[in-house]
Amino acid sequence: MEVTPNTAEAMAAPNTAEAMAAPTPREAYANAPDLRREMHQVLALGAERDGRQARTVNGPPVDATAAERAWLLRRAALMDRMALDDPGPGPSGAAAQTAVQLVLHDRRHPDLVAGPLHPDAITLDASLRPYVRQEYAAWAAAGRPGT
């Protein structure tokens, strides 16, 4: 294969879910709770995060930055899953917005990125939803740290 500037760039920074080998939604969310249960859990995490609800202590203390990322990731994955069920502009917009919030967090805390590619590796998919899927799958495989 002849390497042109465009192919060299694509090899260095994949721009699509296919090029980056992002998991499909089915693969990424294979072991995710059903949507209703996940929605309740994400809302509870948000209430704990905002101080509206006390954290239930079931184990060792959780790092605040890792807990924030777990909430952002789960919320972005939830919105992605909801947009897959209803691909209208509202759900798709919410999925893209929460994905951007995860990306901004991961740029500030690159040590918490769980998947093989940094969020900036996906430049042509403006929704960043393949990044959410990559991160959710890696997070789940790592035992769901931060929760």
Beta strands, then each sheet from edge to edge (+ up, - down):
end
